[in-house]
Amino acid sequence: MTDQSPPQTVTEPVKKRTKKTNTRRKLRSGRNIVPAESIAGTALVFVIAIMAFLACLTLGAVSMINTTAGKWQSDISREVTIQIRPFDNVEMEQAIREASRIALSFEGVSKVTALNDVETARLLEPWLGSGLKLEELPVPRLMTVSIAADTRPDFAAMRARLEAEVPGASLDDHRAWVDRLTTMALTMVAVGSSIFLLVMAATVTTVVFATRGAMAGNREVVEVLHFVGADSRFISGQFQRHFLLLGLKGAASGGFFAIVLFLGLGFWSSRSLATPEGDQVAALFGTFSLELSGYAGILFVLVLVAVLTAATSRLTVHFQVNALHSYRRKSS
């Protein structure tokens, strides 16, 4: 008899895989649903940058106009002008002294200054050119009346006394002119606010169409996610992150160019203050420089554009996915 031993099974050791599995790899769904770099995304960043630039430009212009209008109101309460027209039988120096005495007799008047020929010629230089010979022209003499703070003299009584006691004298409190400028400023503020709202509306509309285009380009992925149980909040959250990044890029670019533009205008305005034309422009429109509140408003606009872009994208995707879910439920 021969011993038959049971057959032995030889098992080769299984080599362990050294390659790490990707089961623990963090899923970044946003990159899979909406490609981070695409032609549509680049175009949307460019459009958002333009919208943000226009919004910041409008806000900065409204801020400067509002500041200038406030300065007009402040200046009108601190200074008025006395004008003495030349006549053949009027001694100009004596008339100036008499007008100064009458103005200083009113409570609230702190100082009266008569403009000399050099200062008068400088005021007329933007319209009549340089090298004027005032002695050959019937140019009225101007006097500035400074008003103390928190006081308001009786301008009606002052005007009546000047016209009665000083031949050719008249008082101009600039009220009609400044009222017109203030009305124009308020109108421009209203127009600027309307433009700002239109830019925001255009931004929202652009993001809505861009989101729908992104959903159409990734429709199969969205449908699969929805089929395996992903709710509308998850899917819309992925689009929201993607469009928030695009909104931040576009808003930052547009805001940067707007700030550079305002800084350049402020530098040009400060360099032109020494010229008569620059003084006239500064008197009417200010120094073209934004205050800290204006730059804070620009930063607010940048955040608003980015948040509005993300929120619009999220709501658009949410409604589209819910509509798709309702359609499938009705079909089934």
FIRO-623948 format. One line per field, with one value per residue (C-alpha): residue number from 1; x, y, z. Coordinates in Angstrom, 2 decimals. Layout:
seq NUM, ...
X X, ...
Y Y, ...
Z Z, ...
//
This chain:
seq 1, 2, 3, 4, 5, 6, 7, 8, 9, 10, 11, 12, 13, 14, 15, 16, 17, 18, 19, 20, 21, 22, 23, 24, 25, 26, 27, 28, 29, 30, 31, 32, 33, 34, 35, 36, 37, 38, 39, 40, 41, 42, 43, 44, 45, 46, 47, 48, 49, 50, 51, 52, 53, 54, 55, 56, 57, 58, 59, 60, 61, 62, 63, 64, 65, 66, 67, 68, 69, 70, 71, 72, 73, 74, 75, 76, 77, 78, 79, 80, 81, 82, 83, 84, 85, 86, 87, 88, 89, 90, 91, 92, 93, 94, 95, 96, 97, 98, 99, 100, 101, 102, 103, 104, 105, 106, 107, 108, 109, 110, 111, 112, 113, 114, 115, 116, 117, 118, 119, 120, 121, 122, 123, 124, 125, 126, 127, 128, 129, 130, 131, 132, 133, 134, 135, 136, 137, 138, 139, 140, 141, 142, 143, 144, 145, 146, 147, 148, 149, 150, 151, 152, 153, 154, 155, 156, 157, 158, 159, 160, 161, 162, 163, 164, 165, 166, 167, 168, 169, 170, 171, 172, 173, 174, 175, 176, 177, 178, 179, 180, 181, 182, 183, 184, 185, 186, 187, 188, 189, 190, 191, 192, 193, 194, 195, 196, 197, 198, 199, 200, 201, 202, 203, 204, 205, 206, 207, 208, 209, 210, 211, 212, 213, 214, 215, 216, 217, 218, 219, 220, 221, 222, 223, 224, 225, 226, 227, 228, 229, 230, 231, 232, 233, 234, 235, 236, 237, 238, 239, 240, 241, 242, 243, 244, 245, 246, 247, 248, 249, 250, 251, 252, 253, 254, 255, 256, 257, 258, 259, 260, 261, 262, 263, 264, 265, 266, 267, 268, 269, 270, 271, 272, 273, 274, 275, 276, 277, 278, 279, 280, 281, 282, 283, 284, 285, 286, 287, 288, 289, 290, 291, 292, 293, 294, 295, 296, 297, 298, 299, 300, 301, 302, 303, 304, 305, 306, 307, 308, 309, 310, 311, 312, 313, 314, 315, 316, 317, 318, 319, 320, 321, 322, 323, 324, 325, 326, 327, 328, 329, 330, 331, 332
X 0.00, 1.22, 0.34, -1.54, -1.19, -3.79, -2.85, -1.30, -2.41, 0.34, -0.83, 1.39, 1.51, -0.57, 1.43, 0.06, -0.72, 1.41, -0.81, -3.10, -6.76, -8.72, -11.61, -10.47, -9.79, -11.91, -14.50, -14.52, -17.83, -17.74, -14.88, -16.65, -20.02, -18.75, -15.22, -13.20, -11.49, -13.65, -14.30, -17.71, -16.21, -13.52, -16.09, -18.28, -15.35, -14.76, -18.43, -18.61, -15.43, -17.05, -20.23, -18.29, -16.21, -19.35, -21.00, -17.94, -17.59, -21.24, -20.99, -17.79, -19.30, -22.43, -20.28, -18.19, -21.27, -22.93, -19.79, -19.50, -23.17, -22.58, -19.63, -21.78, -24.33, -21.58, -19.89, -23.10, -23.67, -20.20, -19.69, -21.62, -20.47, -20.89, -20.54, -19.99, -20.50, -18.38, -20.05, -18.63, -19.61, -18.65, -15.41, -14.64, -12.38, -14.85, -17.70, -15.71, -15.09, -18.77, -19.96, -17.50, -18.76, -22.39, -21.65, -19.64, -22.47, -24.61, -24.35, -22.66, -20.33, -16.74, -14.71, -15.05, -12.34, -12.11, -10.51, -7.67, -6.99, -4.69, -7.27, -10.05, -7.97, -7.26, -10.99, -11.65, -8.69, -10.55, -13.03, -11.10, -7.55, -4.39, -2.83, -6.01, -5.83, -8.70, -8.34, -9.49, -12.57, -15.67, -15.07, -17.09, -15.23, -15.99, -16.00, -16.33, -18.25, -17.29, -20.01, -19.27, -20.15, -23.69, -24.94, -27.03, -27.22, -30.28, -29.28, -32.48, -31.78, -28.12, -29.06, -31.52, -28.99, -26.27, -28.53, -29.76, -26.43, -23.81, -24.46, -24.04, -23.80, -25.62, -25.54, -25.39, -25.94, -25.54, -28.76, -30.34, -27.13, -26.42, -30.03, -29.75, -26.45, -27.86, -30.91, -28.62, -26.51, -29.56, -30.75, -27.38, -27.44, -30.86, -29.64, -26.50, -28.55, -30.76, -27.71, -26.31, -29.54, -29.57, -25.98, -26.92, -29.96, -27.79, -25.33, -28.10, -29.47, -26.01, -25.40, -28.80, -28.04, -24.49, -25.81, -28.37, -25.65, -23.44, -26.33, -27.08, -23.44, -23.38, -26.95, -26.01, -23.92, -26.69, -29.26, -27.06, -26.45, -30.14, -30.93, -28.55, -30.12, -28.36, -30.87, -31.16, -29.31, -26.19, -26.17, -26.91, -24.16, -21.59, -22.66, -22.70, -19.04, -18.02, -19.83, -18.76, -15.14, -15.90, -17.74, -14.84, -12.35, -14.47, -15.44, -11.84, -10.63, -13.33, -12.90, -9.12, -9.39, -12.05, -9.80, -6.87, -9.06, -10.18, -6.62, -5.46, -8.23, -7.41, -3.72, -4.55, -6.93, -4.36, -1.77, -4.23, -5.27, -2.67, -4.26, -7.40, -9.12, -8.36, -9.75, -12.98, -13.36, -12.62, -15.20, -17.89, -17.06, -14.69, -11.21, -12.22, -10.87, -12.87, -13.14, -12.75, -16.50, -16.27, -13.57, -15.55, -18.53, -16.42, -15.41, -19.07, -19.95, -17.29, -18.66, -22.21, -21.39, -19.70, -22.50, -25.15, -23.45, -23.30, -26.85, -28.28, -26.53, -27.74, -31.36, -31.29, -29.94, -32.34, -35.38, -34.11, -33.45, -36.79, -38.50, -36.70, -37.75, -41.39, -41.37, -40.03, -42.50, -45.39, -44.05, -43.77
Y 0.00, 3.32, 6.34, 8.91, 12.23, 14.89, 17.23, 20.39, 23.67, 26.11, 29.71, 32.47, 35.51, 38.31, 41.39, 44.36, 47.30, 50.26, 52.60, 54.53, 54.20, 57.27, 56.41, 58.92, 61.56, 64.62, 65.12, 68.53, 68.49, 72.10, 71.45, 68.45, 70.14, 73.48, 73.63, 76.25, 77.38, 77.75, 80.23, 81.06, 81.61, 83.92, 85.91, 86.20, 87.53, 90.15, 91.17, 91.35, 93.46, 95.94, 96.04, 96.52, 99.29, 101.12, 100.67, 101.98, 104.85, 105.81, 105.55, 107.62, 110.31, 110.49, 110.73, 113.58, 115.47, 115.07, 116.32, 119.30, 120.20, 120.14, 122.48, 124.83, 124.97, 125.60, 128.31, 130.20, 130.54, 132.00, 134.57, 137.07, 139.58, 143.34, 144.74, 148.43, 149.41, 152.33, 155.66, 158.96, 160.78, 158.01, 158.00, 154.30, 154.27, 156.28, 154.04, 150.98, 152.41, 153.35, 149.92, 148.26, 150.41, 149.52, 145.79, 145.75, 147.45, 144.30, 141.62, 138.44, 140.10, 139.30, 140.80, 142.75, 142.42, 144.46, 142.70, 144.63, 144.88, 141.86, 139.60, 140.92, 140.30, 136.77, 136.11, 137.38, 135.63, 132.39, 134.45, 137.53, 136.17, 137.42, 140.86, 142.81, 146.55, 147.13, 150.90, 150.81, 148.70, 149.52, 146.60, 146.62, 146.42, 143.35, 143.00, 139.74, 139.82, 137.01, 135.75, 134.37, 130.76, 129.93, 133.43, 134.90, 138.68, 140.43, 140.43, 142.16, 145.15, 145.20, 145.23, 148.06, 150.24, 149.64, 150.55, 153.66, 155.03, 153.81, 154.61, 151.58, 149.12, 145.79, 142.74, 139.21, 136.41, 133.77, 132.13, 131.79, 130.48, 127.96, 126.79, 125.99, 124.18, 122.25, 121.23, 120.08, 118.14, 116.42, 115.56, 114.05, 112.06, 110.68, 109.84, 108.21, 106.12, 104.99, 104.03, 102.12, 100.13, 99.43, 98.14, 95.84, 94.61, 93.95, 92.02, 89.84, 89.15, 88.23, 85.83, 84.20, 83.45, 82.33, 79.95, 78.49, 78.02, 76.26, 73.99, 73.23, 72.33, 70.03, 68.77, 65.07, 65.57, 67.51, 64.85, 62.03, 63.85, 64.48, 60.85, 59.43, 61.60, 64.96, 67.63, 71.06, 72.74, 70.66, 71.21, 74.92, 75.22, 73.94, 76.50, 79.19, 78.55, 78.62, 81.85, 83.48, 83.00, 84.45, 87.38, 88.12, 88.09, 90.33, 92.73, 93.06, 93.84, 96.43, 98.06, 98.24, 100.13, 102.44, 103.31, 103.93, 106.25, 108.28, 108.53, 109.74, 112.34, 113.52, 113.87, 115.82, 118.08, 118.83, 119.74, 122.10, 124.10, 126.80, 127.73, 129.86, 127.08, 124.63, 127.01, 127.41, 123.65, 123.03, 125.63, 123.97, 120.26, 119.91, 118.41, 115.09, 113.29, 110.76, 110.89, 107.82, 107.27, 107.09, 104.40, 102.54, 102.69, 101.18, 98.28, 97.81, 97.68, 95.02, 92.82, 93.48, 92.43, 89.20, 88.29, 89.19, 86.99, 84.01, 84.46, 84.85, 81.69, 79.74, 80.81, 80.10, 76.57, 75.95, 76.82, 74.90, 71.73, 71.97, 72.43, 69.35, 67.33, 68.43, 67.52, 64.03, 63.45, 64.41, 62.25, 59.21
Z 0.00, -0.80, 1.36, -0.56, 1.11, 0.38, -2.34, -1.10, -2.51, -2.94, -2.69, -3.88, -1.67, -3.11, -3.62, -1.79, -3.92, -3.10, -5.02, -2.73, -3.33, -4.14, -1.84, 0.70, -1.80, -1.18, -3.86, -5.33, -7.09, -8.13, -10.51, -11.98, -12.47, -13.73, -15.18, -13.37, -16.58, -19.63, -22.40, -20.93, -17.47, -18.84, -20.79, -17.69, -15.65, -18.34, -18.39, -14.58, -14.56, -16.96, -14.89, -11.66, -13.27, -14.43, -11.02, -9.17, -11.64, -11.14, -7.36, -7.30, -9.54, -7.38, -4.26, -5.70, -6.91, -3.53, -1.75, -4.11, -3.59, 0.17, -0.25, -2.33, 0.45, 2.99, 0.91, 0.28, 4.00, 4.61, 1.84, -0.31, -2.92, -3.25, -6.74, -7.49, -11.11, -12.38, -13.16, -14.33, -11.16, -8.72, -6.77, -6.66, -3.59, -1.56, -2.69, -1.61, 1.84, 2.26, 1.15, 3.52, 6.42, 5.69, 5.46, 8.70, 10.55, 10.26, 12.89, 11.66, 9.14, 10.10, 7.25, 4.00, 1.35, -1.85, -4.79, -6.39, -10.11, -10.16, -8.50, -10.73, -13.84, -12.66, -12.31, -15.84, -17.44, -18.41, -20.47, -21.64, -21.72, -20.05, -20.18, -19.46, -18.87, -16.47, -16.56, -20.18, -19.42, -17.36, -15.02, -11.77, -8.47, -6.38, -2.61, -0.70, 2.57, 4.95, 7.29, 10.74, 11.40, 12.56, 11.77, 8.98, 8.55, 7.19, 3.51, 2.41, 4.69, 3.66, -0.03, 0.50, 2.34, -0.23, -3.14, -1.33, -0.04, -2.56, -6.24, -8.50, -5.58, -5.49, -3.24, -4.61, -2.10, -4.89, -3.79, -7.24, -8.83, -6.10, -6.05, -9.74, -9.24, -6.28, -8.31, -11.10, -8.60, -7.13, -10.63, -11.48, -8.23, -9.17, -12.69, -11.29, -8.86, -11.73, -13.80, -10.83, -10.49, -14.23, -14.07, -11.19, -13.12, -16.18, -14.01, -12.61, -16.10, -17.39, -14.52, -15.05, -18.71, -17.87, -15.20, -17.56, -20.17, -17.63, -16.64, -20.30, -20.91, -17.87, -18.07, -17.94, -14.79, -13.11, -14.00, -12.69, -9.43, -9.05, -9.91, -7.25, -4.57, -4.63, -3.71, -5.28, -2.39, -2.98, -6.74, -6.45, -3.81, -6.31, -8.88, -6.20, -5.30, -8.93, -9.75, -6.48, -7.55, -10.99, -9.39, -7.06, -9.93, -12.13, -9.35, -8.15, -11.67, -12.33, -8.92, -9.36, -12.65, -11.17, -8.21, -10.56, -12.65, -9.63, -8.32, -11.74, -11.92, -8.41, -9.30, -12.47, -10.57, -7.86, -10.51, -12.23, -9.17, -9.83, -13.16, -13.60, -15.53, -12.75, -10.14, -12.08, -12.58, -8.90, -7.88, -9.99, -9.78, -6.83, -6.95, -8.60, -5.53, -3.59, 0.16, 2.34, 2.20, -1.61, -1.52, 1.14, -1.21, -4.01, -1.75, -0.85, -4.56, -5.16, -2.38, -3.58, -7.15, -6.00, -3.57, -6.13, -8.72, -6.36, -5.06, -8.56, -9.71, -6.69, -7.12, -10.85, -10.36, -7.47, -9.56, -12.60, -10.60, -8.82, -12.18, -13.50, -10.45, -10.82, -14.53, -13.87, -11.08, -13.33, -16.15, -13.91
//
